[in-house]
Amino acid sequence: MIIIIDFGSQYTQLIARRIREIGVYCEIFYWDIPNIQEKINEFSPNGFILSGSVESSTKINSPYISESIFSSKLPILGICYGMQILALQLGGKVEKSKYREFGEAKLEIIRKSLLFPNNIQDKFNNKGNPILDVWMSHDDTVTSIPKGFSLIAKTQMCPLAVIEHTEKKIYGVQFHPEVTHTIKGKNILSQFVLEICQCQISWTPPKIIENLMQFISNKIEKKEQVILGLSGGIDSLVTAMLLNKIIGERLICIFIDNGLLYTNDTKKIVKIFSEKYKLNIKHILAEDIFLQNLTGISDPEEKRKVIGRTFINIFEEQALKYPYVKWLAQGTIYSDLIESGIESGNESNFSLRKKNIIKSHHNVGGLPKNMKMQLIEPLKNLFKDEVRKIGLDLGLPYDVVYQHPFPGPGIGIRIIGEIKKEYCNILRHVDRIFIEELKNANLYSKIGQAFSIFLPVRSVGIMGDERKYNWVVALRAVDTTDFMTAKVVKLPYDFLSYVSNRIINEVRSISRIVYDITSKPPSTIEWE
């Protein structure tokens, strides 16, 4: 396995995702984790990767590398801040860059290194040196490398972009190999993990399932029952499938019809899950109470919290009917925790762990502190693509596994401002048309997520020579693999025009359709 040392980078989770994609297990430790030597001995890693950081290594009391990591004599790869603090602690120098380097850059490899396999180059320059397209994001730069290190590569703005200590197998890269913008980034990480660290490929869907089932078995004792909120999405469904394998009928799946679902045909969903996947499902009709609790609330964070509290109240009410219910299971995944400002991992006093909250997820930020049940989240350390892979391995059909994600709070966060039943019905109708046409055009499976958004503003329109003053909806489609970053899908204009026509003609209360062309970042995928 590989241990990733987190110095507070927004990309640390992406490093973990890339390493697992390679087929090697990894865990994230915060830089100031107590008893790090004991942890290293316990996990017996093959090597270390040092993350970037929002901090500057030139500042006093900046995060640093534990001596235990150096004394292990294992291979080390420092990324961005990880390279800077590595160079600084080993006798080099780091200074504030004269020009900040952010975005795409051309990396010129001037010396052979085991870190760069043969034929990795994206192109050659006029000197015949290999060139890689990489992604930079730094204010500081290494200006003097430590004794024993060699310069491997540079960019126009960064003369010391890659350094190496061949004998000690210590490497530093100023760019970010973990992001998709570094075209051959995964190849570089694979070279470090498999060739330099000599890791074996063992992190596969069957192994992940085996580990998760062991985790569940160790947590839940005999006779104890578990309640799970089944939303119809892949995360909660995979969680249910795993639990069902271990505890069978002791898993009670609560399917709550909160009035915020994509479809009104909830009976059909319940029937499919009960008969096809052999799940013990209780169907709860709760639209009225959700809409009542959300009356007058327009703030997106408050809406999420109200939806979360209402869910929990219903769960606890249902739990009273089952004397052995001890656990609330949720399909929380890693990106939910990250965007809510919470990260799983080992305890530390690191202040940078308190990330800025992008948006709280109802199953993370909305849970009450006095909740009576204990929480079990088997998938909370997994990424969406890992969940999908194990879903296929569990026997779920491809179209179910790769259906577009649907948020826990439902269309409640796709209605800007206050939620009303009228708005929900309008949005469902628009969404049905949009998704239907994406599938008809063979586009649905080629994009990561597509949906519509209800805007609480009216726009003047003309239909049949009559003035209309009706609602506006937005359409959104993004391409993503990890849902941490996403690019807008450039849907064909003719397609958008046709969909817009259908919506205007079939949804009488809509007068205008717009298309969202904002990527993540700077925006989030969902509007709220």
Summary of the structure (lengths in Angstrom):
residues: 528
radius of gyration: 25.3
end to end distance: 37.3
largest distance: 80.3
contacts: 1761
relative contact order: 0.09
helix: 34%
strand: 25%
